[in-house]
């Protein structure tokens, strides 16, 4: 059961870092440091969007429309933190302690 705990923590960590990369890349695109006309940049951006959109879409349906400000990543970050803390607080259940 400890392997399940570690796998869940690893998955949450990977999602966390992919979200960080997506957010930083969106800032760089908005400040025109990166150009989406470059094929590599477009492929990375498109891949990150395809990975994260299934996570963001349900959150966006629940949140009110805030114009140009997307709060879905913030809500998902908070959700990941809560899940990680819940897993760590209940780690004894996974290890049979």
PENOR-V475487 format. One record per pair of residues at least 6 apart in sequence whose ideal C-beta (glycine too) atoms are under 7 Angstrom apart, sorted by the first residue. I is the first residue (numbers start at 1). GAP is how many residues later the second one is. D is the distance in whole Angstrom. If there is no record, write none. Layout:
I|GAP|D / I|GAP|D
This chain:
1|93|5 / 1|94|7 / 1|95|7 / 2|92|6 / 2|93|5 / 4|90|6 / 5|82|6 / 5|86|6 / 5|89|4 / 8|79|6 / 9|75|7 / 9|78|6 / 12|68|5 / 12|71|6 / 12|72|5 / 15|65|6 / 16|64|6 / 18|30|7 / 18|33|6 / 18|34|7 / 19|33|7 / 19|54|6 / 19|57|7 / 19|58|7 / 21|27|6 / 22|26|4 / 22|30|6 / 23|50|6 / 25|9|7 / 25|19|7 / 25|20|6 / 25|23|7 / 28|6|4 / 29|7|6 / 34|7|5 / 35|6|6 / 36|6|5 / 36|9|6 / 55|21|6 / 56|16|4 / 56|17|7 / 56|20|7 / 59|13|4 / 59|16|5 / 59|17|6 / 60|12|5 / 63|8|6 / 63|9|6 / 63|12|7
